[in-house]
Amino acid sequence: MKFNKDSLKIDAGRVAGELAQSVRKQIRGDLKKAGAVIGISGGLDSSVVVALCAKTLGPERVVGIMMPEEDSSPDSQTLAQDLADRLGIKTVLENITPGLEGMECYRRRDEAIKRVFPEYDSTYKNKITIPTNILEKETFNFFNLTIERPSGEKKTKRMPPSAYLQIVAASNLKQRLRMTTLYYHAEKRNYAVVGTANKDEHEQGFFVKYGDGGADLKPIAHLFKMQVFQLAEELAVGSDIIGRVPTTDTYSAGSTQEEFFFGLDFYRMDMLWHAMENKVSPAEAAAVLDLTPQQVERGYANIQRKIDATEYLRLYPLEIE
């Protein structure tokens, strides 16, 4: 394989057509379902999937479910509804804040935050971040907690494992409640739940098991984020969505996917991953990406560590044979 700056370019029209055939076969043939239910957030991935399903099945057989909660950005609902209106699909608004309060999501999260920052209260914003200099030195990911006062003043500390695990476990209730909400709306219509994870998320474990990882089909889980951007152009999801900075939309202080999980911009990460999969030497990849061979090696190692560490998320439940 000749590795170059355009190695991840796809024929977006052809790929969209092939995906449409697969989605139609899986939903109508394999699953015997009448349509599609998709959680829509105004993000790139969900927008591409909902546009693909509307084109494939017809807008009358697609329902977009908007599921904001108290930490969600208002832009998420606005962008999701604008796209749904352009596509002509039905939407349902489900505010999941009361359900999360009933499961004590916010109390459990805040309890852990206060062990790191005793002054923290409900007037503060919060987010989790990782180092974004992973190409510069050999390091394992560690997690920082940032709190932000109403005045804008920020404080950041490295979290002990117990606080990190509790904050993430509590926050994961959001994705799991969204999954159960999607299945309610799917089952009442005999529709399929269509997942929106791309390859970066699915293979590196940036999803919640039985949360946003729970779906009947995952049409873009084999595509790099950079390829999803190309599909978004083909499917005309709109420049407001394509230009939006990808975010987890989980933490009130607005954590991006790069600073929360990946540690790299999507172009370099996807190109490094593609090169690694195709056994491109660090020297060759470095020349294409304007990096040093040592930086490429660190990138390869970081991606592989995430794949290996999250393998359990992609396993089916284990059984005794």
N, C-alpha and C positions, 0 to 999 in steps of 0.2 A: 504494500500500500504506500502510495506517495502522500506523505503528510504535508498539508499546506494550510494556509489561513482559511480556506473555504471548505475544509474537510467535512464540516457539519452542515453544509448547505444541502437542502433537499428540493426536489420538485414538489412544491407544496400542493399544487393542484392534483397531481397524481396521488400523493399520499392522502390527501383529504378524500379522494374518491375511493381509495382502498379501505380507509377507515370507515367510511360510510357503509360499504358492503359488509364489513365485519360486524359493525354495530347492528345493522339490520338483521343479519343472520343470528347473532347472539341473542338479541332481545326477542325477536319474533320466532326464531327457529329453536335455538337451544334452551332458552328460558321460558318460552311460551308466554311472554308478557305482551301487553297491549301498548305500552309506551314507556316513557322514561321520567324519573324524578331525579333532580340534580340540586344539590346545595349550591346556591349562587352567592358570591361575595363581592363581585366587582373586580376580582383578581383575574390574572391572565388565564390560568389553567381552567378554572370553572367556566370562564367566558368562552374559551375555545370549545370545551366539551358541550356546553349548552347550545352553542351555534351549530356545532356538528350534528347534534341530535335533532335540532329543529329542521335542519336541511335534510336529514336522512329520513326521519319519521313523519315529518310534517309538524308545524308548530302546535297544532291542536292535540298532539299526543305527547307533549313535553310540558312538565310543570317545574318551575324554578322555586325553590324554597329559600327564603331569606331568613336567617336565624341570628339576629344581633343579640348582644348582651351588653352589660354595662361598660365593658372595656372596649367595645367595638368602635372603630372609626365611623362617623356618620357618612363618610364618602363611600363606604362599602355598600350600604343600602341604596344610596343614590345612583351609583354606577350600575349596580345590578339591575335596578328597576328600569333605568334608561335602556340598557341592552335588551331586557325582556320586552319592552315596548317596541323596540325596533324589530325584534324577531317575531313578535306577535304571539308570544307564549303566555300562558297563565302563570301568575305568581301567587305565592302564599307567604304572608309575614308571620313568623313565629318568634316572639320575643322570649328567649330562653332564660332571661335573668331570674324570674321567680323560681323556675325549676332548679337553677344552680344555687340559689339561696336555700332552697329546701334541702339540697344535698350538702350544704355548708361549704361549697367550693371557695367562696371568698374568705370565710372565717378561717378555714384550714390553711389557705395560702398566706393570709395576713399573719397568722400565728407563727409561721416559719420566718416570714420577713422580719418580724419583730425580734426574733432571736439574733438577727444580724444587725438590724437598726432599731433599737428599742423605742426611738422617737416616732417611728412610722405610724401613721393613722390614715383614715379613709380620705383625707384631703390630698395625700401624696399620690403620685403616679409611680409605676414601677416597670422594670424590664430586666431580662436576663441577656447577657452577651457573652461571646467568646472572643479570644484574640483574632484579629484579622491580618496578622503578619505571619501566617503559617509558612510562607515560602522563605522567610528571612532567617529562621533558625529552627533547629530540630526541637519540637516541643509537642507534648500531648495537650489536647484541649482541656482547659479548665474554665469554670463558669464564674462570671462576675454578676453581682446584683447591683442595679442602679436604682436609686429612689430620687424623685424629683419633687421639691416643694412647690406649692402654688405660685411662689415668687419666681420659679424657674431654676433655683439653686439645686445642683445635683450632687449626690454622693455615690461613690462606687466602692464596693469591697468584694474581694474574692470570697465565695461562699463555702462553708464547710459542707461535706457531702450530705449530711442529714437535712440541712435546710434546703439545699438544691432538690433533693429527691422529694421532699414534701411539697415544695412549690410546684414542681412539675406534675406530681401525682394529682394535686388539687386542680391545676389548670387543665389537665387532660380530661377532667369531667366535662369540660366544654365540648370537646370533640365527640365524646361518647354520648352526650345528650343530643348533639346534632345528628349523630348516626341513628339513634332510636326515633328521632322526629322524622327523619327521611323515610325510615321503614314504615312508620305509621301512614304517611301520605302515599307511599308506594303500594302498600298492601290493600288499602281501601279502594285503590283504582285497578289493582292487578297490573301494576307497572313495575319496572326494574329500577333499582337504585344504581345510578351510574357514577363511578368514582372519578376524581379529578386529579389524582397524583401523577406527576411526570416521573421520568426515570431518576432524576436527581433525588427526588423525595423518596421514591419507592425503594431504590436500591441502597441508598445511604441511610435509610431508616428515619427520615424526617416525616413521620406520620405516627398517629396513635393507634395502637393495635385495638381493634374493635371500636375504633372511633372513626376518624376520616379514612382509615385503612379498611373499613368495613363497607363493602359494596358488592353488587352482583357482577359487574364488569368494570374494567379499568382501561379505557381505550387509548390513553396516551402514556401509560406506564412504561413503555419501551422507548419513549422519545426524550432526548435531552431538552432542557429548558430552552436552549437557543433554537432548537427545532420547533418548539411550541410557539415561540415568537413568530417564526415564519408561517406557521399555520394560522396564527391570529391575523396576519396580514391577508392571507388568502381568504379567510372567512369573514373579513371586514368587521371585526369586533369593535373597532374604533380606536382612534389615537389616544383618547383619554384613558383607556384601559391598558393599551400597549405601553404607554409612557409612564404608567404608575409604578412606583418603586415596590417590588414584591415584599410583602410584609406578612408576619405571622398573624396579625390582627388578634392576638391573644393577650398581649400585655398593654396596659393603659398608656405607657410611655412610647409606644410605637416602635417596637423592635423590628428591624428588617431581617429578612431571611439570611442575608450574608453575615450580619453581626450576631444573630442568635444561634445559627447552626453551621452554615457552610464555611464561613471564614474566608471565602474567595468570591470575586465577581463571577457571574455565570459563564462569561466567555472563556476566561482562563481555566476555570474548573472543568467545564465541559470539554474543552479542547485537550486538557491534560488527561482527563479520564478516557477520552476516545483514543488518545495516543497510547496510554497504558494498556488498554484492551487490545490494541492492535500491535503491541510489542514494539512500538517506536522507541528508539534509543533516547535516553535523556539528552544526548548531544543534538540529535536531529530535532527533537521537540523544542529544545531551547532556542535553536536558530530561528524557528518559525515564530515562536511566541516572545522573542526578545527577553528571554530569561537566561540564567546560567544553568548548566547541567545540574548543579547542586539544588537550585530552586525547583527544578523539575522533579528531581528525586524526592524532595520533601513533599511536593504536591502529590505525586504518586502514592507515597506512604500515607499521607493524611486521608486520601480517598479510600485506600484499601483498609485502613484501620476502621473507618466508619462502616464500610460494608461488612467487615468481619464482626464488629462489635454489635451490630444490629440484626444479625442473621436470625435470631430468635423471633423477631417481629414478623418475619416472612414465613415462619414455619406453621403448618397446620397443627392443631392440637395433637400432642403425642399420645399414642395408644400402646397398650401392651399387646405384643404379637404372640 
